[in-house]
């Protein structure tokens, strides 16, 4: 009986300690936020633009009036689903390839993602390694959609997003048969 009681006390202590650890601040998350802030601080404040300013740049580049690299750093599947026409794509985790492709440290480079989290990392890294003309489009495709600007993909051509959703709707999740179980 003593062994069972001792085991129960130890188990309660272990579970209680784990609960306190899990309930407390996650130092990794805190450090990640700090690192994200540091990367964002590497980007000159004057080089952080909104949808309206980026739309003007985009129009000038497509019209051939301006030479700039416009790089979407979302995942392959996000880019394939929809993207801003005429833009380049490089997944955020592959930012290290950019110096192999863009050798001019003064090249005009615009970076964005869905919102700004991944783009801030990539733009910060590019500034840190020596690019002088890096721009962060900080509203991403969500801001582009809210502004009413067009998207494209390989299957449907041009289209507008009326309402951008972060998660699938209840109705979208309700389909019982899917080729891929992407919403589980």
C-alpha positions as a printed Julia matrix, in Angstrom:
184×3 Matrix{Float64}:
   0.0    0.0     0.0
   2.9    2.36    0.81
   4.37   1.78   -2.66
   1.05   2.63   -4.33
   0.66   5.76   -2.23
   4.26   6.85   -2.97
   3.73   6.17   -6.68
   0.52   8.25   -6.68
   2.24  11.17   -4.92
   5.14  11.06   -7.39
   2.75  10.9   -10.34
   0.74  13.87   -9.06
   3.95  15.83   -8.49
   5.25  15.0   -11.99
   1.96  15.93  -13.68
   1.67  19.11  -11.63
   5.22  20.14  -12.51
   4.61  19.45  -16.19
   1.45  21.54  -16.02
   3.33  24.49  -14.55
   6.04  24.19  -17.2
   3.51  24.06  -20.03
   1.44  26.88  -18.57
   4.4   29.23  -18.26
   5.93  31.35  -20.97
   7.62  29.38  -23.68
  11.16  30.77  -23.88
  11.5   29.55  -27.45
   8.4   31.47  -28.5
   9.65  34.54  -26.64
  13.04  34.26  -28.37
  11.38  33.73  -31.74
   9.38  36.94  -31.3
  12.55  38.79  -30.29
  14.39  37.43  -33.35
  11.49  38.42  -35.62
  11.68  41.96  -34.21
  15.45  42.04  -34.75
  15.04  40.93  -38.38
  12.35  43.54  -38.92
  14.63  46.24  -37.49
  17.19  45.48  -40.21
  14.74  46.75  -42.83
  14.79  50.55  -43.16
  11.42  51.94  -42.05
  11.17  53.89  -45.31
  11.39  50.53  -47.14
   8.22  49.1   -45.6
   5.26  49.72  -47.91
   1.53  49.05  -48.07
  -0.69  47.56  -50.8
  -1.3   50.85  -52.59
   2.42  51.65  -52.92
   3.26  48.09  -53.91
   0.5   48.12  -56.52
   2.13  51.17  -58.16
   5.52  49.42  -58.21
   3.89  46.28  -59.63
   2.23  48.28  -62.42
   5.51  50.01  -63.32
   7.44  46.72  -63.4
   4.82  45.01  -65.56
   4.77  48.02  -67.91
   8.58  47.85  -68.25
   9.07  51.28  -66.64
  10.97  49.89  -63.66
  13.36  47.02  -63.05
  12.68  45.29  -59.77
  12.45  41.79  -58.39
   9.07  41.05  -56.82
   9.37  37.87  -54.74
   6.52  36.03  -53.07
   7.99  33.88  -50.27
   4.93  31.74  -49.51
   5.0   27.96  -49.93
   4.72  26.27  -53.32
   1.1   25.25  -52.69
   0.12  28.75  -51.55
   1.71  30.26  -54.67
   0.09  27.69  -56.97
  -3.34  28.38  -55.5
  -3.09  32.09  -56.32
  -0.47  34.77  -56.7
   0.13  38.27  -58.01
   0.67  38.11  -61.76
   4.2   38.56  -63.06
   5.88  37.99  -59.7
   8.65  35.59  -58.77
   8.41  32.86  -56.19
  10.92  31.58  -53.67
   9.85  29.77  -50.51
  10.98  31.65  -47.4
  13.16  28.74  -46.29
  15.09  28.94  -49.56
  16.07  32.62  -49.23
  19.74  31.61  -49.39
  19.32  30.98  -53.15
  18.57  34.65  -53.82
  22.25  35.77  -53.83
  22.93  33.13  -56.49
  20.14  34.54  -58.66
  20.4   38.28  -57.86
  24.09  39.21  -57.79
  23.68  43.0   -57.72
  23.67  44.24  -54.09
  21.84  47.39  -55.28
  19.03  45.5   -57.02
  15.53  46.66  -56.12
  13.88  43.7   -54.35
  10.32  43.51  -52.97
   9.45  40.7   -50.57
   6.02  39.6   -49.25
   4.12  36.54  -48.04
   0.57  35.99  -46.77
   0.79  38.7   -44.14
   4.34  39.74  -43.25
   5.86  37.23  -40.85
   7.94  35.14  -43.28
   8.64  38.14  -45.5
  10.11  40.05  -42.57
  12.62  37.24  -42.0
  13.64  37.05  -45.63
  13.9   40.82  -46.09
  15.9   41.08  -42.87
  18.3   38.34  -43.97
  18.78  40.05  -47.34
  19.55  43.36  -45.65
  21.93  41.63  -43.24
  23.94  39.96  -46.0
  24.39  43.22  -47.89
  21.5   44.02  -50.22
  20.93  47.78  -50.1
  17.53  48.16  -51.79
  15.26  45.6   -50.11
  11.6   46.49  -49.62
   9.06  44.75  -47.39
   5.51  44.78  -48.69
   4.04  44.28  -45.24
   0.38  43.59  -46.05
   1.02  40.54  -48.22
  -1.59  38.78  -50.3
  -4.19  39.42  -47.59
  -3.72  43.18  -48.04
  -3.67  42.79  -51.83
  -7.0   40.95  -51.7
  -8.55  43.5   -49.29
  -7.5   46.3   -51.66
  -9.37  44.55  -54.49
  -6.35  43.84  -56.69
  -6.31  40.81  -59.01
  -4.68  37.41  -58.61
  -3.9   34.64  -61.09
  -3.13  30.96  -61.11
  -2.32  28.43  -63.8
  -5.84  27.03  -63.92
  -8.3   29.92  -63.8
  -6.43  32.98  -65.03
  -7.32  36.36  -63.48
  -9.67  36.53  -60.51
 -10.5   38.63  -57.46
 -10.86  37.41  -53.91
 -14.01  38.87  -52.38
 -13.21  37.82  -48.81
  -9.93  36.36  -47.65
 -10.36  33.59  -45.07
  -7.57  32.34  -42.87
  -9.37  29.01  -42.35
 -11.86  27.03  -44.45
 -15.54  27.71  -43.8
 -17.78  25.2   -42.05
 -19.31  24.37  -45.43
 -15.89  23.83  -47.01
 -14.95  21.42  -44.21
 -18.28  19.58  -44.55
 -17.38  17.62  -47.69
 -16.99  14.01  -46.69
 -14.86  12.83  -49.59
 -11.7   14.61  -50.66
  -8.87  13.44  -52.83
  -6.55  14.83  -50.15
  -7.55  15.24  -46.54
  -6.14  18.76  -46.37
  -8.69  20.15  -43.92
  -8.33  17.56  -41.16
